Amino acid sequence: MRENKRLEYKENMESGTFLKTISAYANYGGGKIIFGIADDGTVKGISKPEEACLNLENKINDSIKPVPEYSIEIGEDSTIILSVCEGPYKPYLYKGKAYKRYDSAATEVDRLEYGRLILEGQNQSYEELPSSMQELTFDRLEEELKESLGITSLNEDILKTLELYSEKRGFNNAAALLADRNQFPGIDMIRFGSSIDEIMDRATFEHMSVLAQLSSCIEMFQTYYQYEKIEGVERKQIDKIPEKAFREAIANALVHRAWDVRASIKISMFEDRIEISSPGGLPAGIGREEYLNGQISVLRNPILGNVFFRLKYIEKFGTGIMRINRSYSNALEKPSYQIFENSIQVVLPVIASDEELSEKDKKILDIIRDKGTVSRSEIEKLAGTGKDSTIRSLNLLLKKHIIEKTGAGRGVKYHIR
């Protein structure tokens, strides 16, 4: 097995660089270090492993503050396996510095990430910190709470119930985000023409309530992605992109983004899609598959999320991706998701129909639907098409996110996305 984010090999313990990795594991997700294995994977073993285990324990206890939770065992091949758990008392420091694991290397965290570790160690989130602005008004929030919950007025008791205010600390950052005016960045919407060099429209919604940002985005969306069609005596509203999907994507971007990053949510509008890029990667403790499958158990901004839930902008936490996908259940081209270290991008395609595919493409798509999972050679045989023609159709269906492929080399197979 090759080295990765959660596994490191060390031939010996002479260099103290592995202590940086221990700091990284204790701060982020845990991991293992196996001593007695060279960089190329050759097993060398450790001489006098019992004595080496004692020395390793002393090095960890003397060098990492606070001391993380770990275990040491001797392998059958005289290797030493060190398992480090992610700890609750962050940050875990080596020589006064905190580290994070990137691929197979441990690097010192920056000032922003260090501050997050401190908050996490104190069991706090950024939205819980006292707001730098304490003279706040909540006309928009009050209006929406009256409509959704039937309150008569937004008083101090309700603000306390919503965890937006305390007598000891005043308003927190979550309150400021919901206030009519604040100092936070917002949403930058750009409508492009035939290329990114052609900007047709642009609007920035910032320093205002996140509730106002959400409604402003929806209004601009409706201008460009909805139209009316007359069928007989009826006038029908047509969505080029499902409004439910757009609403869900923006609400989730506002609730889940990292608000300590001074950057805007970016919405790029094209003729065939909308791209929504939100600052901040996945919350600590959440993997890519858990996020995509709607298994989020850690909410980055639970106070803000609770308000959105009460106002019915979001449903049960962690169901956003599933609701977006459900709104595309009958569409050929499906939404796609890109997860980066410091951002998440959601792409909502314009709804495509079978009419946009050639007869050959439709035939190949029908074969994949019918077979469930099928190889290219099987498709060629069933469709009666040549290799190059089949590859072009498959690439088109892949590009439109209608199908997916698994495996590698001769083991590649295709299935409906």
C-alpha positions in Angstrom: 0.0 0.0 0.0 1.3 3.4 -1.0 1.6 6.4 1.4 -1.4 8.6 1.5 -3.1 11.2 3.7 -3.7 8.7 6.5 -0.6 6.5 6.2 3.1 7.3 6.3 6.2 5.0 6.2 9.4 5.7 8.0 12.6 3.6 7.7 13.7 4.6 11.2 13.1 7.1 14.0 16.3 9.0 13.6 14.7 12.0 12.0 12.1 13.9 14.1 10.0 14.8 11.0 7.4 12.2 11.9 6.4 14.3 14.9 4.9 16.8 12.5 2.8 14.0 11.1 1.6 13.1 14.6 0.6 16.7 15.1 -1.3 16.6 11.8 -3.1 13.4 12.6 -4.1 14.5 16.1 -5.5 17.8 14.6 -7.2 16.3 11.5 -8.7 12.8 11.3 -6.0 10.6 12.7 -3.7 8.2 10.9 -0.9 5.6 11.1 2.9 5.8 10.8 4.7 2.4 10.2 8.3 2.5 11.2 10.7 0.0 9.5 9.5 0.5 5.9 11.6 2.4 3.3 10.1 5.0 1.0 9.9 2.5 -1.8 7.8 0.1 0.4 10.6 -2.3 1.2 10.2 -3.8 4.7 13.4 -3.3 6.7 12.1 -3.8 10.2 13.4 -2.1 13.4 16.1 -3.6 15.5 15.3 -4.0 19.2 11.6 -3.0 18.6 10.7 -3.2 22.3 13.3 -0.6 23.1 12.3 1.5 20.1 8.7 1.5 21.2 9.7 3.0 24.6 11.9 5.6 22.9 9.0 6.5 20.5 6.6 6.9 23.4 9.0 9.2 25.2 9.5 11.3 22.1 5.8 11.8 21.6 5.1 12.6 25.3 8.0 15.1 25.3 7.4 16.8 21.9 3.6 17.0 21.3 1.5 19.3 23.5 -1.0 18.4 24.6 -0.2 14.7 24.3 -2.5 13.0 21.8 -4.3 9.7 22.2 -2.2 7.0 20.4 -1.3 3.3 20.5 1.9 1.4 19.5 2.2 -2.2 18.4 5.0 -4.4 17.0 4.2 -6.1 13.7 5.2 -9.6 12.8 8.0 -8.3 10.5 9.5 -6.2 13.3 7.9 -3.1 12.1 6.4 -0.6 14.6 2.8 0.6 14.0 1.9 3.9 15.5 -1.8 4.8 15.4 -2.8 8.4 16.3 -6.4 9.4 17.0 -7.9 12.8 16.2 -8.2 14.5 19.6 -10.6 16.9 21.2 -8.0 19.3 22.8 -6.8 21.1 19.7 -4.5 22.4 18.5 -1.8 19.7 19.0 1.5 21.4 18.7 5.0 20.3 17.8 7.6 22.9 18.7 4.8 25.4 19.1 3.3 24.9 15.6 0.3 23.0 14.4 0.4 20.8 11.3 -2.0 19.5 8.7 -1.5 16.6 6.3 -1.6 17.3 2.6 -1.4 14.1 0.5 1.8 12.5 1.9 3.4 15.5 3.6 2.7 17.4 6.8 2.8 21.2 6.6 2.3 24.0 9.1 -1.3 25.4 9.1 -1.9 29.1 8.3 -3.3 31.7 10.8 -6.9 31.1 9.7 -6.7 27.3 10.1 -4.9 27.7 13.4 -7.8 29.9 14.7 -10.3 27.2 13.6 -8.4 24.6 15.6 -8.5 26.7 18.7 -12.2 27.2 18.3 -12.7 23.5 17.7 -10.6 22.7 20.8 -13.0 25.0 22.8 -16.0 23.3 21.2 -17.0 26.5 19.5 -17.7 27.5 15.9 -17.1 30.8 14.2 -20.8 31.7 14.1 -20.9 31.5 18.0 -18.3 34.2 18.4 -19.5 37.7 19.5 -20.2 39.9 16.5 -18.0 43.0 16.0 -21.2 44.9 15.3 -23.7 45.0 18.2 -26.1 47.7 16.9 -28.1 45.3 14.7 -31.6 45.3 13.3 -33.7 42.4 12.2 -36.6 43.7 10.1 -36.2 41.0 7.4 -35.8 38.2 9.9 -38.8 39.4 11.9 -41.0 39.6 8.8 -40.1 36.0 7.8 -40.6 34.6 11.3 -44.0 36.3 11.4 -45.0 34.6 8.2 -43.5 31.2 8.9 -44.0 30.8 12.7 -46.8 33.3 13.4 -44.9 35.3 16.0 -46.2 38.8 16.7 -42.8 40.4 17.1 -39.2 39.5 17.3 -38.2 40.0 21.0 -35.2 39.3 23.1 -36.5 36.0 24.3 -37.0 34.7 20.7 -33.4 35.9 19.8 -32.1 33.9 22.8 -34.2 30.8 21.8 -32.7 31.0 18.3 -29.2 31.2 20.0 -28.5 34.6 18.3 -28.1 36.6 21.5 -27.0 36.2 25.1 -27.0 38.8 27.9 -23.3 38.0 28.7 -21.9 38.1 25.1 -24.5 40.0 23.1 -25.1 39.2 19.5 -23.0 36.5 17.8 -21.8 36.2 14.2 -24.9 34.1 13.3 -27.0 37.0 14.4 -25.0 39.5 12.3 -25.4 37.3 9.2 -29.2 37.5 9.7 -29.2 41.2 10.5 -30.4 43.8 7.9 -26.8 45.2 7.7 -23.5 43.5 8.4 -19.9 43.4 7.4 -19.8 40.0 5.7 -19.2 39.3 2.1 -22.2 37.9 0.2 -23.0 36.5 -3.2 -21.6 37.6 -6.6 -23.8 36.6 -9.6 -22.5 36.9 -13.1 -24.3 36.1 -16.3 -22.0 35.2 -19.2 -22.7 35.3 -22.9 -21.1 32.9 -25.4 -17.8 33.0 -23.4 -16.5 34.1 -20.1 -15.1 37.2 -21.8 -18.7 38.4 -22.5 -20.4 39.5 -19.3 -24.1 40.2 -19.9 -25.2 41.0 -16.4 -23.7 41.2 -12.9 -25.1 41.8 -9.4 -23.4 41.6 -6.0 -25.4 41.1 -2.8 -23.3 41.8 0.3 -23.4 43.4 3.7 -27.1 42.4 4.0 -29.1 39.7 5.6 -28.5 36.2 4.2 -32.3 36.0 3.8 -32.2 39.0 1.5 -29.3 37.5 -0.4 -31.2 34.3 -1.0 -34.4 36.1 -2.3 -32.3 38.4 -4.5 -30.5 35.4 -6.1 -33.8 33.7 -6.8 -35.2 36.8 -8.5 -32.2 37.0 -10.8 -32.5 33.3 -11.5 -36.1 33.6 -12.4 -35.3 36.4 -14.9 -32.9 34.2 -17.0 -34.0 30.6 -16.4 -37.8 30.8 -16.4 -40.2 31.6 -19.2 -43.9 31.2 -20.0 -45.3 29.0 -22.7 -48.9 29.1 -24.0 -50.5 25.8 -24.7 -54.0 26.2 -25.9 -55.7 28.5 -23.4 -53.2 27.7 -20.6 -50.1 29.7 -19.8 -47.4 27.4 -18.2 -44.2 28.4 -16.5 -41.2 26.5 -17.8 -38.0 26.1 -15.7 -34.9 25.7 -17.8 -33.2 24.7 -14.5 -35.4 23.4 -11.7 -36.0 26.3 -9.3 -36.2 23.8 -6.4 -32.6 22.7 -7.2 -31.4 26.3 -7.4 -33.1 27.3 -4.1 -31.6 24.3 -2.3 -28.1 24.9 -3.7 -28.0 28.5 -2.6 -29.6 27.9 0.8 -27.1 25.1 1.4 -24.2 27.3 0.2 -25.2 30.0 2.7 -25.6 27.6 5.6 -22.6 25.4 5.0 -19.9 27.9 3.8 -17.0 29.0 5.9 -17.9 32.5 7.0 -14.4 33.2 8.4 -13.2 33.3 4.7 -13.6 36.8 3.4 -14.7 35.7 0.0 -18.1 35.7 -1.8 -20.2 32.8 -3.0 -19.8 32.9 -6.7 -22.7 32.1 -9.1 -21.8 31.9 -12.7 -24.7 31.7 -15.1 -24.3 30.2 -18.6 -26.7 29.3 -21.4 -26.4 25.6 -20.5 -25.7 25.6 -16.8 -25.2 27.4 -13.5 -22.1 27.0 -11.4 -22.2 27.7 -7.7 -18.9 28.0 -5.9 -18.9 28.2 -2.1 -15.9 29.2 0.1 -14.7 26.5 2.5 -14.3 22.8 1.8 -16.0 20.0 3.7 -16.4 20.4 7.5 -13.8 18.4 9.6 -14.9 14.8 9.9 -16.9 14.6 6.7 -15.7 12.6 3.7 -16.6 13.2 0.0 -18.9 10.1 -0.2 -20.7 11.0 3.0 -21.3 14.5 1.7 -22.6 13.3 -1.7 -24.8 10.6 -0.1 -26.5 13.1 2.3 -24.8 11.6 5.4 -23.6 14.9 6.8 -23.4 14.6 10.6 -21.4 17.7 11.2 -22.9 21.1 10.4 -20.5 24.0 10.1 -23.0 26.6 11.0 -25.7 24.9 13.2 -27.3 28.1 14.5 -27.8 29.6 11.0 -28.9 26.1 9.8 -31.5 26.0 12.5 -33.0 29.3 11.5 -33.1 28.2 7.8 -34.8 25.0 8.9 -37.5 26.9 10.9 -38.1 29.1 7.9 -38.4 26.0 5.7 -35.6 27.0 3.4 -34.0 23.6 4.1 -35.4 20.3 5.3 -33.7 17.8 7.5 -29.9 18.6 7.7 -27.8 16.6 5.3 -30.6 16.1 2.6 -29.7 19.0 0.3 -27.8 17.0 -2.2 -30.5 14.4 -2.4 -33.2 17.1 -2.9 -31.2 18.6 -5.7 -30.7 15.3 -7.4 -34.4 14.4 -6.9 -35.5 17.6 -8.8 -33.5 16.2 -11.8 -34.9 12.7 -11.5 -36.5 12.8 -15.0 -33.7 14.8 -16.7 -31.0 13.3 -18.9 -28.1 15.5 -17.6 -27.6 15.4 -13.9 -26.0 17.9 -11.4 -22.4 17.5 -10.7 -20.3 18.3 -7.6 -16.6 19.2 -7.2 -15.1 19.1 -3.8 -11.8 21.0 -3.3 -9.6 21.6 -0.3 -11.1 25.1 0.3 -14.3 25.3 -1.8 -17.2 23.3 -3.1 -18.8 23.7 -6.5 -22.3 22.6 -7.6 -23.1 22.6 -11.3 -26.8 22.7 -12.3 -27.3 21.9 -16.0 -30.1 23.2 -18.1 -32.7 20.3 -18.3 -31.9 18.2 -21.4 -34.3 15.9 -23.2 -33.9 12.9 -25.6 -34.5 15.3 -28.4 -31.0 16.8 -28.0 -29.4 13.4 -28.7 -28.9 11.7 -32.0 -30.6 8.4 -32.8 -27.3 6.6 -32.3 -26.8 8.3 -28.9 -30.3 7.4 -27.8 -29.7 3.7 -28.9 -26.5 3.5 -26.8 -28.2 5.2 -23.9 -31.1 2.7 -24.1 -28.6 -0.2 -24.0 -26.9 1.2 -20.9 -30.3 1.6 -19.3 -31.3 -1.9 -20.1 -28.1 -3.6 -19.1 -27.4 -1.6 -16.0 -23.6 -1.9 -16.3 -22.0 -2.6 -19.6 -18.6 -2.5 -21.3 -17.8 -0.6 -24.5 -17.2 -3.8 -26.5 -20.6 -5.0 -25.4 -22.2 -1.7 -26.5 -20.5 -1.9 -29.9 -21.8 -5.4 -30.4 -25.4 -4.6 -29.3 -25.6 -1.2 -31.1 -23.8 -2.4 -34.2 -21.5 0.7 -34.1 -17.8 1.0 -34.6 -15.2 1.7 -31.9 -14.7 5.4 -32.8 -18.4 6.1 -33.2 -19.2 4.4 -29.9 -16.5 6.4 -28.0 -17.8 9.7 -29.3 -21.3 8.8 -28.1 -20.0 7.7 -24.7 -17.9 10.8 -24.3 -21.0 13.0 -25.1 -23.1 11.1 -22.5 -20.3 11.4 -20.0 -19.8 15.1 -20.6 -23.6 15.7 -20.1 -23.3 13.7 -16.8 -26.0 11.3 -18.1 -23.7 8.2 -17.5 -20.7 7.4 -15.4 -17.8 5.0 -15.9 -16.1 2.7 -13.4 -12.9 0.7 -13.5 -9.8 1.2 -15.6 -8.2 -0.1 -18.8 -10.1 -3.1 -20.2 -12.2 -3.2 -17.0 -14.0 0.1 -17.8 -17.8 -0.2 -17.7 -20.6 2.3 -18.1 -23.9 2.8 -16.1 -26.6 5.5 -15.8 -25.6 8.3 -13.4 
